[in-house]
Amino acid sequence: IWPIGYSKFLILIHAITHSATALVWIQYIIYLFSALYFYTTIDYFFTFSRAARRIIAGALFANPLLLYTANYVTSDILFCGLSLVWFTQLLWMLKRPRNYDVIIHAVILFICFTVRYNAMYYPIVSLPVILFVRYNWKVKVAALLLPWVMIIPFIIHSRAAAAEMTGTAQFPILGGWQWGNNALYMYEHLDVDNKALPSPETRELDLYAKKFFKETPYEKRDLPNYVANYFIRESNAPLKKFMTDHYRFYTYPQQVEAWGKVSPIYHDFGIWLAKKYPFSFLRYYMLMNAKNYFYPPLEKLEVYNLNSDKVWEPAVRWFDWETNVVSTRLPKYFQGIL
């Protein structure tokens, strides 16, 4: 259901040590070396004033947010470090092109993609660098194609795994949920003809949507002031209500399977509405959530460990703890600053 790169990273660390403290230190050290690689590279190729050096060094090495995120078992800090390495490789390709940098760039970009699908935009950033760098045309073609030689088989494998679990090849498996969510942001401003929807399932989902907006007061939704995935998160919203009415699950794998089975329905529903009402989609989803895009909410990072002194049982087993009670030295006011 999520990119598997961070899971593979956890398995690798777990083969060496079961210590949670060791894990967060390794995450932080990986970031530090990545930041050091970036800093020494820009210091080598460019000239900065002393004040600029201090600002850059402070942002890279003295940012308290990095300590905070490194102490989470999430992919954030690892992806941040890998992204710095990827960007640094682009600088080397641009300023001092060497043929083997093309391979390094492709491998790092692929690893970034397996950790976070945000990296799907990275080839767009790499494109102008590769086109204008001082490589011969054969090397440029190789630089453009190599990342996809690894990424495309990964996507095919992920789609096959999704098909085995849910009966439908899809990538990513939550993509349909996102389309359904996005379309529902504009739904109350539309007059949707139920009979025109593309399938019986989407017509049934449309009835759920009509009932929700009829029965749920505006102030209880408050979509403009909510993060951009209201209809994914809220249990009373049409998407989760539709899923729980059609599928029963008692374990986490069963829950993932249920999410994946309804995802194609939500995809068809959301795509159809977005194509049918593009200007409403622009106004009521894209423009409404522009602030969330450029200034994203912290979500689970907003309060450390969801403000709980306990963790789930799988974490207890993974780290060989004797209890699910945990503690933190992070003061409350420090979290507020972040």
C-alpha positions as CSV (number, residue, x, y, z in Angstrom):
1,I,0.0,0.0,0.0
2,W,3.0,2.3,0.5
3,P,6.4,2.5,-1.3
4,I,8.5,-0.5,-0.2
5,G,11.9,1.1,-0.1
6,Y,11.7,2.2,3.6
7,S,10.4,-1.2,4.6
8,K,13.4,-2.8,2.9
9,F,15.6,-0.3,4.8
10,L,14.1,-1.3,8.1
11,I,14.6,-5.0,7.3
12,L,18.2,-4.3,6.5
13,I,18.8,-2.5,9.8
14,H,16.8,-5.1,11.7
15,A,19.2,-7.8,10.4
16,I,22.0,-5.9,12.1
17,T,20.4,-4.7,15.3
18,H,16.9,-4.6,16.9
19,S,17.7,-1.4,18.8
20,A,15.3,1.5,18.2
21,T,18.0,3.9,19.3
22,A,20.4,2.5,16.8
23,L,17.8,2.9,14.0
24,V,17.2,6.6,14.7
25,W,20.9,7.2,14.9
26,I,21.6,5.5,11.6
27,Q,18.8,7.5,10.0
28,Y,20.3,10.7,11.3
29,I,23.9,9.8,10.3
30,I,22.7,9.0,6.8
31,Y,21.1,12.4,6.5
32,L,24.3,14.1,8.0
33,F,26.5,12.5,5.4
34,S,24.1,13.4,2.6
35,A,24.0,17.0,3.8
36,L,27.8,17.0,4.1
37,Y,28.1,15.7,0.5
38,F,25.8,18.5,-0.7
39,Y,27.6,21.2,1.4
40,T,31.1,20.3,0.3
41,T,30.0,20.1,-3.3
42,I,28.5,23.5,-3.5
43,D,31.4,24.9,-1.5
44,Y,33.7,23.3,-4.2
45,F,31.9,24.6,-7.2
46,F,30.6,28.0,-6.0
47,T,31.8,31.0,-4.1
48,F,29.8,32.1,-1.0
49,S,30.3,34.8,1.6
50,R,30.9,33.8,5.1
51,A,27.4,34.8,6.1
52,A,25.9,32.7,3.3
53,R,28.0,29.7,4.4
54,R,26.7,30.0,7.9
55,I,23.1,30.2,6.8
56,I,23.4,27.2,4.5
57,A,25.3,25.2,7.2
58,G,22.7,26.2,9.8
59,A,19.8,25.0,7.6
60,L,21.6,21.8,6.8
61,F,23.1,20.8,10.2
62,A,21.4,22.9,13.0
63,N,17.8,22.6,12.0
64,P,15.9,21.1,15.0
65,L,13.3,19.6,12.6
66,L,15.9,17.1,11.3
67,L,16.5,15.8,14.9
68,Y,12.7,15.6,15.3
69,T,12.0,13.7,12.1
70,A,15.1,11.4,12.5
71,N,13.5,10.2,15.7
72,Y,10.4,8.9,13.9
73,V,10.1,5.5,12.3
74,T,9.1,7.0,9.0
75,S,10.7,7.6,5.6
76,D,10.9,11.4,5.9
77,I,14.5,11.7,7.0
78,L,15.8,9.0,4.7
79,F,14.0,10.5,1.7
80,C,15.4,13.9,2.6
81,G,19.0,12.6,2.7
82,L,18.5,10.6,-0.6
83,S,17.1,13.7,-2.3
84,L,20.1,15.7,-1.3
85,V,22.4,13.0,-2.8
86,W,20.3,13.0,-6.0
87,F,20.4,16.8,-6.3
88,T,24.2,16.8,-5.6
89,Q,24.7,14.3,-8.4
90,L,22.9,16.7,-10.7
91,L,25.4,19.4,-9.7
92,W,28.4,17.1,-10.5
93,M,26.9,16.2,-13.8
94,L,26.4,19.9,-14.6
95,K,29.7,21.3,-13.4
96,R,32.1,18.4,-14.0
97,P,30.4,15.7,-16.1
98,R,31.8,12.1,-15.8
99,N,30.2,9.2,-17.5
100,Y,29.8,7.1,-14.3
101,D,27.8,9.9,-12.7
102,V,25.0,8.9,-15.1
103,I,24.8,5.5,-13.4
104,I,25.0,6.9,-9.9
105,H,22.2,9.4,-10.7
106,A,19.9,6.7,-12.1
107,V,20.4,4.4,-9.1
108,I,19.8,7.2,-6.6
109,L,16.8,8.4,-8.4
110,F,15.4,4.9,-8.5
111,I,16.0,4.4,-4.7
112,C,14.3,7.7,-4.0
113,F,11.3,6.5,-6.0
114,T,11.0,3.3,-4.0
115,V,11.1,5.3,-0.8
116,R,8.6,8.1,-1.7
117,Y,6.5,8.4,-4.9
118,N,7.1,12.2,-4.7
119,A,10.3,11.3,-6.5
120,M,8.2,10.8,-9.7
121,Y,8.8,14.5,-10.3
122,Y,12.6,14.2,-10.1
123,P,13.1,13.1,-13.7
124,I,11.4,16.4,-14.8
125,V,14.1,18.3,-12.8
126,S,16.9,16.1,-14.2
127,L,15.7,16.6,-17.8
128,P,17.1,20.1,-18.5
129,V,20.4,19.2,-16.7
130,I,20.9,16.1,-18.8
131,L,20.0,18.0,-22.0
132,F,22.4,20.9,-21.5
133,V,25.3,19.0,-19.8
134,R,28.5,18.4,-21.8
135,Y,27.9,14.8,-22.7
136,N,27.8,13.2,-26.1
137,W,24.4,12.2,-27.4
138,K,24.8,8.5,-26.5
139,V,25.5,9.3,-22.9
140,K,22.6,11.8,-22.7
141,V,20.2,9.1,-24.1
142,A,21.6,6.7,-21.5
143,A,21.1,9.3,-18.7
144,L,17.5,9.8,-19.7
145,L,16.6,6.1,-20.0
146,L,18.5,4.5,-17.2
147,P,16.2,5.6,-14.4
148,W,13.2,4.3,-16.2
149,V,14.9,0.9,-16.9
150,M,14.7,0.4,-13.2
151,I,11.5,2.3,-12.4
152,I,9.2,0.7,-15.0
153,P,9.9,-2.9,-13.9
154,F,9.3,-1.7,-10.3
155,I,5.9,-0.3,-11.3
156,I,5.0,-3.4,-13.3
157,H,5.9,-5.6,-10.2
158,S,3.8,-3.3,-7.9
159,R,0.8,-3.5,-10.3
160,A,1.1,-7.3,-10.4
161,A,1.3,-7.5,-6.6
162,A,-1.8,-5.2,-6.4
163,A,-3.6,-7.4,-8.9
164,E,-2.9,-10.5,-6.9
165,M,-4.2,-8.9,-3.7
166,T,-7.2,-7.0,-5.1
167,G,-8.0,-8.5,-8.5
168,T,-7.1,-5.2,-10.3
169,A,-3.6,-4.1,-11.5
170,Q,-3.2,-0.6,-10.1
171,F,-0.3,1.8,-9.2
172,P,-0.3,3.2,-6.7
173,I,-2.9,1.2,-4.9
174,L,-4.3,4.3,-3.1
175,G,-4.4,6.4,-6.3
176,G,-8.2,5.8,-6.7
177,W,-8.8,7.0,-3.2
178,Q,-7.0,10.2,-4.0
179,W,-9.1,10.8,-7.2
180,G,-12.3,10.1,-5.3
181,N,-11.3,12.4,-2.5
182,N,-10.4,15.2,-4.9
183,A,-13.6,15.0,-6.9
184,L,-15.8,15.0,-3.7
185,Y,-14.3,18.4,-2.8
186,M,-16.3,20.0,-5.6
187,Y,-19.3,17.6,-5.4
188,E,-21.7,19.8,-3.4
189,H,-21.4,22.5,-6.1
190,L,-22.4,20.2,-8.9
191,D,-25.7,18.7,-10.2
192,V,-24.5,15.2,-11.0
193,D,-26.7,13.0,-13.2
194,N,-26.5,9.6,-11.5
195,K,-27.4,7.8,-14.6
196,A,-24.6,9.3,-16.6
197,L,-21.8,7.8,-14.3
198,P,-19.7,5.1,-16.0
199,S,-20.6,2.0,-13.9
200,P,-23.1,0.6,-11.4
201,E,-20.5,0.8,-8.7
202,T,-19.8,4.5,-9.3
203,R,-23.6,5.2,-9.4
204,E,-23.9,3.5,-6.0
205,L,-21.0,5.6,-4.7
206,D,-22.8,8.7,-6.1
207,L,-25.8,7.9,-3.9
208,Y,-23.5,7.7,-0.8
209,A,-22.1,11.2,-1.8
210,K,-25.6,12.7,-2.2
211,K,-26.7,11.3,1.2
212,F,-23.5,12.6,2.9
213,F,-23.8,16.2,1.7
214,K,-27.5,16.2,2.4
215,E,-27.1,15.0,6.0
216,T,-23.7,16.6,7.0
217,P,-23.8,20.3,7.8
218,Y,-21.2,22.6,6.2
219,E,-19.7,23.6,9.5
220,K,-19.0,19.9,10.4
221,R,-17.0,19.5,7.1
222,D,-15.3,23.0,6.8
223,L,-13.4,21.8,3.8
224,P,-11.5,25.1,3.2
225,N,-9.8,24.7,6.6
226,Y,-9.2,21.0,6.5
227,V,-6.2,19.2,5.1
228,A,-6.7,18.2,1.5
229,N,-7.7,14.6,2.2
230,Y,-10.9,15.0,4.2
231,F,-12.7,12.2,2.3
232,I,-9.9,9.8,2.8
233,R,-9.5,10.3,6.5
234,E,-13.1,10.8,7.8
235,S,-14.9,7.6,8.7
236,N,-18.4,9.1,8.1
237,A,-17.4,10.4,4.6
238,P,-18.6,8.5,1.5
239,L,-15.4,6.7,0.6
240,K,-14.9,4.9,3.9
241,K,-18.6,4.3,4.4
242,F,-18.8,2.7,1.0
243,M,-15.9,0.4,1.8
244,T,-17.0,-0.7,5.2
245,D,-20.5,-1.4,3.9
246,H,-19.1,-3.7,1.2
247,Y,-16.1,-5.3,2.9
248,R,-15.5,-6.7,6.4
249,F,-11.9,-6.9,7.7
250,Y,-10.5,-8.1,11.0
251,T,-6.7,-7.9,10.3
252,Y,-4.5,-5.3,8.7
253,P,-3.8,-7.3,5.5
254,Q,-7.6,-7.7,5.1
255,Q,-8.0,-4.0,5.6
256,V,-5.3,-3.3,2.9
257,E,-7.1,-5.7,0.6
258,A,-10.4,-3.8,1.1
259,W,-8.8,-0.5,0.4
260,G,-7.4,-1.8,-2.8
261,K,-10.6,-3.4,-4.0
262,V,-12.6,-0.2,-3.8
263,S,-9.8,2.0,-5.2
264,P,-10.6,1.3,-8.9
265,I,-14.2,2.4,-8.3
266,Y,-13.1,5.6,-6.7
267,H,-10.6,6.2,-9.5
268,D,-13.4,5.9,-12.2
269,F,-15.7,8.1,-10.1
270,G,-13.1,10.8,-9.5
271,I,-11.7,10.8,-13.1
272,W,-15.2,11.0,-14.6
273,L,-16.2,14.0,-12.5
274,A,-12.9,15.8,-13.1
275,K,-13.2,15.4,-16.8
276,K,-16.9,16.4,-16.8
277,Y,-16.4,19.5,-14.6
278,P,-12.8,20.7,-15.1
279,F,-13.4,24.3,-14.0
280,S,-15.2,23.2,-10.8
281,F,-12.3,20.9,-10.1
282,L,-9.9,23.7,-10.5
283,R,-11.9,26.1,-8.3
284,Y,-13.1,23.9,-5.5
285,Y,-10.2,21.4,-5.2
286,M,-7.0,22.8,-6.7
287,L,-7.4,26.5,-5.7
288,M,-9.1,25.7,-2.4
289,N,-6.1,23.5,-1.4
290,A,-3.3,25.6,-2.9
291,K,-2.3,26.7,0.6
292,N,-2.0,23.1,1.7
293,Y,0.2,22.3,-1.3
294,F,2.7,25.1,-0.8
295,Y,2.4,25.1,3.1
296,P,1.5,21.5,3.9
297,P,0.1,20.5,7.3
298,L,2.4,18.5,9.6
299,E,-0.2,15.8,10.1
300,K,1.4,13.0,12.1
301,L,4.5,15.1,12.7
302,E,2.5,17.8,14.4
303,V,2.4,16.0,17.8
304,Y,5.1,13.5,18.7
305,N,3.9,9.9,18.7
306,L,0.3,11.3,18.4
307,N,0.7,12.6,21.9
308,S,0.7,9.1,23.3
309,D,3.0,7.3,25.7
310,K,2.3,3.9,24.0
311,V,3.1,2.3,20.7
312,W,1.4,-0.5,18.8
313,E,2.2,-4.2,19.5
314,P,4.2,-4.8,16.2
315,A,6.7,-2.1,17.3
316,V,7.1,-3.8,20.7
317,R,8.0,-7.1,18.9
318,W,10.2,-5.5,16.3
319,F,12.4,-3.7,18.8
320,D,12.3,-6.5,21.4
321,W,10.8,-4.2,24.1
322,E,9.2,-5.6,27.2
323,T,6.4,-3.1,27.3
324,N,4.5,-0.8,24.9
325,V,5.0,2.2,27.1
326,V,7.6,4.7,25.7
327,S,8.9,8.0,26.8
328,T,10.4,11.1,25.1
329,R,12.8,13.8,26.3
330,L,11.2,16.2,23.7
331,P,9.5,19.0,25.6
332,K,6.0,20.2,24.6
333,Y,7.1,23.7,23.7
334,F,9.8,22.3,21.3
335,Q,7.0,20.6,19.4
336,G,5.1,23.9,19.2
337,I,8.1,25.6,17.6
338,L,8.2,22.9,14.9
